[in-house]
Amino acid sequence: MFEKQNSPAKRWSARLASFALVLFLTAALAHRYLALETVAFLWVLGLAGLLALVGLGLAVAGFVALWEQGGSGAGRLFSAIVLAALTLAPFAAGLWRMIDYPRLADVATDLADPPRFRAAAILRDARANAIGPINAIQARLIEDHYPQADGRRYPLGPDRVLEIVQQLMARRGWAVIERRGRWPQDREVTVEALAGSYLLRLPADVAVRVTDEGETTFVDMRSASHFGAHDLGDNGLRIIRFLADLDAMVAAAAPG
């Protein structure tokens, strides 16, 4: 009976599941508040997921042993399953989004001539995704899955529109890294900023281009993830939400 109650499955399932959850939360908080760089965070994230899977497997094996042999320890095994499930829940959500959203890491409103990254291309980690053109396959995916990610034309002057753009960036906590162009010498001004995903703050570069059309002002936007071939929908949703807020603020600022 002593051996049954203290089987490796019962002992290690709870230990591994607990450690995996603590590791995941610690890494997530450290990365969100800039104490842990992204590549190291992704490795730790993978390790936490692996440990949670092992802990879950051991807990299931422990329940099978209890069913076949009897004994105690069901509560401990159940706790291990709950802790492992909490750790694995974000991975499951990511898998769902990977299936639901297209395989993209760079999304723009202007697919023929997207806003250009200059400072971002220089400042990116050497291990990050290379910044390049949006090819025909990517353009089709963007058109099919993000019809709302389209450029905007506003009946306001470019200075006022640019001011609102920068206000929205500041509200979101995006760090502006470059502003190119100046009116009236240039027809357009581009603002580049460093953004991040909502919870884990996975980094992405954003470029907003404001074009003076004379009577109107046109806005295009681009968002590109630093790491990974699949952004889980972050870039497209970031553009759609930003432009929706921009629409509302421009409408409120427009003359009666």
N, C-alpha and C positions, 0 to 999 in steps of 0.2 A: 504493500500500500504506500509506503514511503517513496518508493521509486516512481509510482504512478503520479503522486502528487507533485513530485519535483522533476518531472520529465523535462528534457531539453526544450521541447515545444512550448511547454507552459512557462518555463523560466525566460526563454529568449524571445518569444513572441512579444510579450509586454515590454521587455527591455528595448528591443529594436524599434518597436512602434513608437514608444515614448521618445527615444532618442531621435528618431526620424522627424517627429513633429517639432521637437525643440530645435533641431538643426534647421528645418525649413523656416520656421518663424524667425529665428535669429538671423539667418542669411537674408531673408526678405527685408527685415527691418534695417539690417546693416546696409544693404544695397540701396534701399529707398532713401536713406539719409546719407548716402555718398561715402560710407566708410568702407564699402567693399566694391571693387571694380567688377564690371559686368561679366567678363569672361570667367573669372574665379567664381562669381555668383552662379553662373550657369552650371559649372562643374559641381558645386555644392548642391545645387538644386537636383541634379541628376543623381547624386549620391543619396540624398534624402529620399527621393522616389524609390530608388533601388532597395534601401533599407526598409522602407514601408512595405514594399512588395514582399520582401523576405519575411518580415514580421507577420504580414497577413497570411502568407502561406503556412508559416509555422502554427498560427492560431487555428487555421482550418484543419491542419493535420492533428492538432491537439484535440479539437472537437471530434474528429473521426475516431481518435483513440479512446476518448471518453465514451463515445457511443458503443464502441466494440468491447471495451474492457471495463467500463465503469470508473468510478473514482470521483475526485473533487477537482476544483479549479476552473469550473465553467465561467465563474464571474471574471476571473483574471483573463481568460481567453477572450471573453466578450469585450472587455476593456481594450485588449490589444487590437481587436477588429475595429472598434470605434476609432481609436487613435490612428490606426493605419488608414482608415477611410478618410479621416479629416486631412491627413497629409496628402492622400492621393486625389482628393476632390478637385484641387486646382489642375492637376494633370488631366483628369477626366474632362473638365471644362475646356481645357486647351485642345484636347483631342476632338471634342465636339465642334469647336470653332474651326479647327483645321479641316474638318469634313465639310462644314457649312459654308465657309468662306473660301475664295479662290487662293491659289498658291501665288501670292504676290508679296513683295517687300518694298515696292516703290509705286506710289499712286499719285496721279496728277489730274488736274482738270483740263489742261491743254495737252493732248497726247502727241500732237505734231511738234509743238515747241514748248515743252514744259519749262517752268521756272528753273533757272540754272543754280546749282550749288557751286559756290566758289570757296568760301571760307570753310564750309562743312567738309569739302573734299580734302582740304589741307589738314583740318583738325581731327579727322576721324582716326581711330585706332587702326594700325596697319593690319590687324586681324579682322577688321570689320568688312562688311560688304563693299565692294567697289561701286562707285557711283557711275552710272552709264546711261545711255539713252533708253527710252521705253520702247521695246520692240513690238512688232505687230501682234504677237500672241498675247503679250501683257496688255496691250491696248484693247484688244477684244474682250479680255476678262474684265477689265475696268469698266468698259462700256456696258457689258452684260450684267455685272453685279453691283455697280455703283452709279446708277443713272443720275442720282442726286449730286454726285461729285462733278459739278459743272461750273464753269466760270460765271461770274456775276457782273452785270452792268448796272451802275447806279447813277441817279440824276444829281450827284453831288460832286463838288470839286475834288481833285485828287488829294489835296492837302488834308481835307476833312476825312476822307475815306482812309487815308494812311494813318491819321491820328486814331481813328476807331480801331483799325487793325492792330496797332501797337497797344492800345488799351486792352483788347481782348487777349493778346499774347501775355501781357503782364498779369491779367486775372488768372490765367492758366498756369502761371509760374514758369513760362517758357523763357529761357535766357537768350536774348538777342545777341548774335555773334557778329553780324555784319549788316550794314545798310548801304546799298549801292544805288547811285543815281541821285540826281537833284533837278528839280524843276526851277526854271524853264529850260535849262540846258539839255536835259534828257527828257525823252518821252515817257520813260517808265522808271519806277523805283522798286527795287527788290529788297525785302527784309528776310534775312535768314535767322533761324532760332533753333535752339536745342530743346526738344520736347521729350516726353516720356510716357509710357503706358500708365494707365490709371492706378493700378495697385502696385505692381512690381517696379514701376519706373524704368522699364527697358527703354534705352535711348533711341530716339529717332530725330532726324533732321527735318526741318520744315522751312519752306521758302514760299513767301507770299509776294506776288508781283502785282503792282498797282500801275495801271497804264492810263495816261491822260489822253482821252479821245476828243477833247474840246468841250462838247456839250455834255458828255458823260464820262464816267470813270469805270474802267474794267478791271476786275480782280481775278487772278488765277492763283492756284495754290498747289503745292506739291509736298508730300510727306514720304520719307524713306527711312526704314528701319536700319539700325546699325548691324544687327546680327540676325542670322537665320534667313532661310529662303521663304519662309511662310510667316506673315505678320499676324495671323489669326484674326484678320479683319481690322486691326488697329488703325492702319493708315487711312483706309477708306472712311471708316467711322470718324476718325479725327477731322478729316476734311469736311465731311457732311455736317458734323456738329459745329465746327468753327464757322462755316459759311451760314448755317442757320442762325447762329447768334449774330453774325455780321449783318444778315438781312434785317433782323429785328432792331439792331442798334442804328443802322442807316435809316430805316423807316422812321424811327423815333426822332432822328436828327434832321430829317428832310423838312424843308419848309412846308407849312400847312397846305 
